[in-house]
Amino acid sequence: MQRRQFIKHTLGGLSVAAAGSSLAGGSAGERKHADSNGTDLYDTVVIGGGFAGVTAARDASQMGLRTLLLEARPRLGGRTFTTRFGGHDIDAGGTWLGWGQPHVWSECMRYGMEIDMSASTGAEQFVWYHGRERMEGNGAEYGRLSTEAFEKFFAPAREMFPHPYEPLLQSQSRQFQQLDQMSAAEAIEKLDLSDVQKTLARSLAAINGHAPATESSYLDHLRWIALGGFDQAFMWSNLGYYRLKGGTRALLEKMQGDSRAELRLGTVVRSVSQQAGGVSIVTGRGEHIRARTVIFALPLNVLSQIQFEPTISHVKLDASQQGHTGSGSKVYMRIKGKHPVIFAQGREDMAFNFYWTEYDDGDSQITVGFNASPDYLDVNDDEEIQKAVHLFQPGVELLESFSYDWNLDPFSKGTWCMYPPGMLTGALQELQRPEGNLYFAGADIANGWRGFIDGAIETGARAARLVGERLIPEELAGVSSPSAKSA
Ligand SMILES: Cc1cc2nc3c(=O)[nH]c(=O)nc-3n(C[C@H](O)[C@H](O)[C@H](O)COP(=O)(O)OP(=O)(O)OC[C@H]3O[C@@H](n4cnc5c(N)ncnc54)[C@H](O)[C@@H]3O)c2cc1C
């Protein structure tokens, strides 16, 4: 069957979004066409195989587009990475998700994923810090102090983000602009809070931005409560309660298993140039790949490492060079013995500012700790980690620990995305904007849960849809690439 006929039969008369599910049999990768020099030509090449890229490649290939997914690392998943620790499938990167995250939750339901819950949802012991003093209770006092503090911190959210999936709806408002120029730390300083509540609020901003509260935009924090239905309990339930049985890899494998895209792992893209009729991609091994369109599904912090010819918008490149704030640590620990299931919040500058039990195995626990900066803890030093644990659970014995330094990894150069002051109003729209044959995806430029797996899937799906909306009508009209020919 001619390629154009194939697309017409499978997609004609259907909306692009609905069409993928109507495809049965045949791999998009089997239908080849070439440019005028006889070079193999892909409809779209997706660069980056995290959740955004895997979604984009799956969706584009299911539309009947000849799709190639290029991933630098020898594995898919990007800033998600499931491994074994203490007898459990733990995630060194993205882990928790929730039913208020529409894109990832829909994928979980679609593939029948089993959902587990963090042990901390049944916490028996709550610990927090008042200055240098360790406080402990059953949750009522911590709940009262923190809920009130966070309520005040998130107060402007309803006005700033009335429709959470339209993050720039209020961008013409002066207050919106002002709150984006302000750091979370500055905002907290102005709030009517007790000292201990200011400590709690700064620590909250530090985990959400995965960086000291001085570094992140106050406005950007407000999105989280808006996306959580303006309700703290619901927001938290999307951030730290539910995780996937088998880890994030279990979902990623299902999504990738549904893809018709070709996949090349261990392939670092170095440069991308646009010419009439398409795009040329050069890899680290010097391979040349030709495509009609390219979808970039890269972390914000690495986009500027690609050489673009002609250059892309300086707003995109400047934002990439400046980077998002996410740069703290996440450490899993196995501790010996039976202990109360704990949920603890430390000061912003402590070795861990959030710490909780993730698995309670009876004779041991797997706990997880976060901090705002790798400077606050040497994650390779178990003695330091043991001391950090003692600040919450005195006398407990550390058996082993595991952490991954996402800052040192050249393919992530950071953890999850929160914007520094000015980036939401100054760059988000531009970061999302296609340029010629180049389309952009990635959790770091999402409208909704930006910085989350949900945001990655949102943007991957959007980029594939945009490419489909562009290429499929061209294909049906017979005006694709002047040189494209059917196999
Ligand atoms: C420690 C940590 C904890 C987190 N916790 C959560 C959580 O609990 N819940 C949640 O929803 N999110 C969490 N996140 C965030 C979430 O993991 C990310 O937002 C999301 O996975 C990003 O997906 P992505 O596809 O946009 O980008 P990535 O996953 O970063 O994928 C980009 C891909 O591009 C590849 N790449 C880079 N450069 C090149 C190149 N030149 N050529 C080819 N390929 C390239 C990379 O190798 C990578 O695979 C966490 C992240 C971290 C690091």
The ligand as a Gaussian input file, in Angstrom:
#p B3LYP/6-31G(d) Opt

LIG

0 1
 C       15.368000      13.049000      42.285000
 C       14.123000      13.327000      41.505000
 C       12.895000      13.129000      42.088000
 C       11.712000      13.384000      41.379000
 N       10.502000      13.102000      41.945000
 C        9.377000      13.155000      41.186000
 C        8.161000      12.600000      41.650000
 O        8.086000      12.014000      42.733000
 N        7.053000      12.682000      40.825000
 C        7.125000      13.239000      39.572000
 O        6.109000      13.264000      38.859000
 N        8.291000      13.754000      39.107000
 C        9.409000      13.699000      39.866000
 N       10.601000      14.121000      39.359000
 C       10.609000      14.804000      38.060000
 C       10.414000      13.848000      36.886000
 O       11.222000      12.713000      37.026000
 C       10.786000      14.592000      35.610000
 O       10.120000      15.829000      35.562000
 C       10.407000      13.822000      34.352000
 O       10.734000      12.454000      34.473000
 C       11.133000      14.449000      33.180000
 O       10.795000      13.759000      31.992000
 P       11.283000      14.328000      30.581000
 O       11.015000      13.264000      29.598000
 O       10.736000      15.671000      30.359000
 O       12.855000      14.552000      30.758000
 P       13.977000      13.482000      31.094000
 O       13.402000      12.373000      31.899000
 O       15.121000      14.203000      31.674000
 O       14.342000      12.870000      29.673000
 C       15.173000      13.556000      28.776000
 C       16.012000      12.530000      28.038000
 O       16.850000      13.201000      27.110000
 C       18.077000      12.492000      27.039000
 N       19.096000      13.357000      26.466000
 C       19.705000      14.426000      27.047000
 N       20.575000      14.984000      26.187000
 C       20.508000      14.259000      25.045000
 C       21.162000      14.343000      23.785000
 N       22.060000      15.300000      23.504000
 N       20.864000      13.419000      22.834000
 C       19.953000      12.450000      23.068000
 N       19.307000      12.326000      24.250000
 C       19.572000      13.230000      25.213000
 C       18.332000      12.123000      28.490000
 O       19.273000      11.079000      28.603000
 C       16.934000      11.741000      28.955000
 O       16.681000      10.369000      28.816000
 C       11.793000      13.871000      40.046000
 C       13.037000      14.048000      39.456000
 C       14.189000      13.768000      40.159000
 C       15.514000      13.922000      39.472000

